Amino acid sequence: MSAQQNDIDRCIMRMLVECTKVRTASEFTGMVEGSFRSVLPHGSMLCGIGGVSRQGSHIRKILSVDYPLEYFDPLTDEDGRLDSPLMKRWRETLEPQLFQSGRDDHLYPDDWVRLFNKYDLRNTIAHGVLDLGGVFSSFFIFSRIPGEVGAQQAFLMKLLTTVDDYQGRLGKSKKALSERQRDILHWLEEGKTNWEIAKILDFSELNVKYHIDQIFLKLEVRSRAHAVARARDLASCRA
């Protein structure tokens, strides 16, 4: 094994140890800008937590380092949901998503590529992890990475989210919500009635009521308000 590879391995081990000790936003930023940057050089970073549905994500909390937040404005709908081609691919695969400017342009819509290039977000890798209920996710985006983005960067992102996932799951319920139940919980949080949810999702009211009962059971709550509060508590534990 080469001396260079030994140095990389030591940096990775130091990063993993530091990840397990992170408790605050400032500690996380220090770790990212220190040991993590030594193994994954980058010009900007964004991470956060948000509710996940097929229509997009409601971002609850973010931490940004030199990331142009104006990039997200055209990607946000009137209900406040945020979505992008990278986010859609992540929801479909739950695997790290890579975008190399010039190399990967043909894989994405032209208008999004133009938006991406407008803010100079070349060479990006993004990944996240769902909570056990499948309701919220924590996510990480690193942009302006020098050189090629590929398997090595994807591996590092998996390491980062694996540590985050392990810490976030401690003490939480192991009863996962289905995709339908996650959608219904989102609309409960928006204050919709059973009838309104049924119309939005093209379900019967009886079907909606059944799924709400299952949500109550899995989240160990007895009311709609408590279900929403419980979901938010699960998210805040990951912040």
Secondary structure, 3 states (H helix, E strand, C coil): CCHHHHHHHHHHHHHHHHHHHCCCHHHHHHHHHHHHHHHCCCCEEEEEEEEEECCEEEEEEEEEECCCHHHHHHHECCCCCECCHHHHHHHHHCCCEEECCCCCHHHCCHHHHHHHHHCCCCCEEEEEEECCCCCEEEEEEEECCCCCCCHHHHHHHHHHHHHHHHHHHCCCCCCCCCHHHHHHHHHHHCCCCHHHHHHHHCCCHHHHHHHHHHHHHHHCCCCHHHHHHHHHHHHHCCC
